[in-house]
Amino acid sequence: MWRSQGKDILDLAEKHDDKYFLIFTNGTLIDKKKAKRMADLGNVTPAISVEGFEEDTERRRGKGVYSRILKAMKNLREVGVPFGISLTATRDNAELLLSDELIDFYFHEQGTIYGWIFQYMPIGCKFTLDLLITPEQRLNMYLRERELIEKHKLFIADFWNSGSISDGCLCAGRTGGYFYIDWNGNVMPCVFTPYSTHNIKEIYSNGGDINTVLDTPFFKAVRKWQTEYGYMQPSHQVGNEIVPCPIRDHHRRFYQIVKEHQANPINPEAAEALEAADFVEGLCRYGQKVAELTDHIWDKEYLEPERRSVLQNEPKQNNSIRKASG
């Protein structure tokens, strides 16, 4: 749907042909012509949003959408464009999204080659904690995702449960990470973090650039938390990366950072959430409960092997030091 100066998003991909573009879309506008253009470009993959099967998807996205999604997938298959699915996990569909039935349908019948799972975040219009997957559901999803990846060799990544793959939180311009700019130019640590201290248009008009964004105190404070929690720490001292998200899993610290740096809410809902004690305390309790359910997994399966490795290497390191000093 996006147009600017007569150009669309595929013109952007064509201009920057040394980049590969992942486009999140509901898929309804991917007709045969658009699919063919994606194939000719060769640097675009659409991640098509579904909430499950027809009933669940159309409950959120509108009647008639599902048949158009399946048609889009057919158009992409016919011309050889690799595509994936984007799944929003809520308390209502958490079990369905990783069921054998759904996985078989999309990966084996429709030709999906990857799946992104985005657990519902309580931000934006009509935000609520009631749609959050429960801590117990989150643990079960984590275990099931590992099974699908390790046993069935599927490409599935969960924006939160897969934190160990990305060395924890990726936001605020961390090395190997990213940050987000909305359509008004507001610069935010993450697409799920609706608080900003700077605007990209104002930064450039004042002679700044992307480095100015990275050097903002707000971004630097978030990166400091990332570092202290585990990123770039010794491998046997890294914090639990099954709960990597500052705004969702460590909300009390995130709340403090927002307040300390006077980050501005980008919409009324974000302002309301910041001042709603039940929301803040609810997220704090949520993060604490998920940590309680997963800390033992992190310690046993991630940290314990690293501790053993450190102990095994210590004598060798000490001998090397003695030989060098001798």
C-alpha positions, -999 to +999 in steps of 0.1 A: +000+000+000+029+024+007+037+049-020+061+079-020+070+101-050+056+074-073+077+046-058+066+016-038+084-007-013+097-030-041+113+000-058+132+005-026+143-031-027+154-027-064+174+004-055+193-013-027+200-046-045+229-054-022+205-058+007+180-086+015+145-074+026+122-091+050+087-076+046+060-083+072+026-082+054-009-096+056-003-109+021-036-097+006-020-075-021+005-102-033-011-110-067+007-129-095+022-097-109+037-086-076+049-121-068+067-122-102+083-089-095+096-102-062+110-132-080+128-110-105+143-088-078+155-118-059+162-099-026+127-099-010+110-124+013+075-117+027+066-129+062+028-134+060+008-128+092-016-155+103-031-161+137-037-199+132-062-212+106-091-194+090-113-188+121-084-174+143-069-153+115-102-137+104-113-130+140-084-105+141-078-096+105-113-096+089-136-119+069-123-131+036-086-124+045-076-160+049-085-171+013-065-142+000-035-153+022-036-188+007-038-173-028-008-151-021+012-182-009+003-200-041+014-170-062+047-170-044+053-207-047+046-207-084+074-182-091+099-195-064+098-166-039+108-179-005+083-168+021+075-174+058+048-168+083+045-144+112+025-156+142+012-136+171+009-158+202-017-149+227-033-166+257-060-179+233-039-195+205-006-204+221-012-241+219-025-240+184+004-221+169+029-249+176+006-279+170+014-307+146-016-297+125-006-261+120+031-268+115+023-295+089-001-273+070+021-242+067+055-258+064+048-289+045+016-281+025+020-244+018+058-243+015+066-219+043+104-220+049+105-201+082+083-189+110+086-159+133+067-160+166+058-127+182+043-131+216+016-106+222+030-073+237+007-052+258+013-019+239-008+002+215-045+005+210-066-013+237-035-028+253-042-054+280-024-079+301-052-104+296-039-114+262-004-122+274+005-158+271+007-172+306+041-179+321+033-216+320+023-214+283+055-196+276+076-224+292+056-250+271+062-229+240+099-227+247+101-265+251+080-272+219+100-247+199+133-265+208+117-298+197+107-284+164+141-269+158+163-296+171+143-327+161+124-316+131+150-291+118+125-263+112+135-226+110+114-212+138+124-182+159+105-167+189+112-130+194+115-137+232+120-174+238+149-176+213+169-149+231+199-172+235+203-174+198+208-136+195+229-132+227+199-116+244+181-083+237+189-068+203+175-033+208+189+002+211+215-002+183+234-029+201+262-045+180+245-070+158+211-055+167+188-027+156+166+002+166+133+015+153+121+047+135+084+052+132+066+070+104+068+103+123+105+100+127+105+091+164+136+070+173+129+041+197+151+013+210+126-013+197+094-015+177+078-028+209+091+001+230+069+032+224+091+057+241+115+082+225+138+111+233+148+121+198+133+125+163+154+115+133+143+144+112+153+169+139+186+151+143+195+154+106+183+190+104+207+199+132+236+183+114+235+149+132+234+114+118+227+078+128+257+079+152+238+108+170+210+084+176+233+057+190+249+082+214+217+094+230+217+088+267+185+068+265+199+043+241+232+042+260+213+034+292+195+005+276+228-009+261+244-006+296+216-027+310+221-053+282+258-054+290+253-058+327+227-085+322+248-107+301+258-094+267+296-096+263+299-111+298+319-143+305+298-172+291+293-187+325+279-155+340+253-145+314+218-137+327+189-159+317+184-152+280+151-171+279+138-139+295+158-113+275+134-084+270+138-052+291+103-039+286+085-072+291+107-094+312+125-068+333+099-041+333+109-024+366+144-016+353+130-005+320+105+017+337+133+034+357+153+040+325+123+057+308+117+079+338+154+087+343+159+099+307+124+115+304+116+094+273+084+107+257+054+083+250+047+083+213+010+079+217-017+083+244-017+045+251+020+045+259+015+075+282-014+057+300+007+025+304+035+045+320+013+058+347-009+028+353+003+012+385-016-021+379+000-024+344+035-017+357+032-041+386+015-067+364+044-068+340+069-069+368+051-099+383+049-115+349+086-113+343+094-126+377+072-156+373+086-165+339+121-162+353+112-186+382+100-212+357+130-209+334+160-200+356+167-237+364+168-245+326+191-217+320+214-227+348+215-264+340+215-264+302+234-232+294+255-221+324+266-254+338+284-266+307+302-232+305+312-235+342+326-269+335+345-256+305+360-228+326+371-252+353+387-276+328+406-248+311+419-232+343+449-255+348+460-251+312+457-213+315+476-213+348+503-235+333+506-211+304+509-181+327+536-199+348+556-208+316+553-173+303+564-157+335+592-183+339 
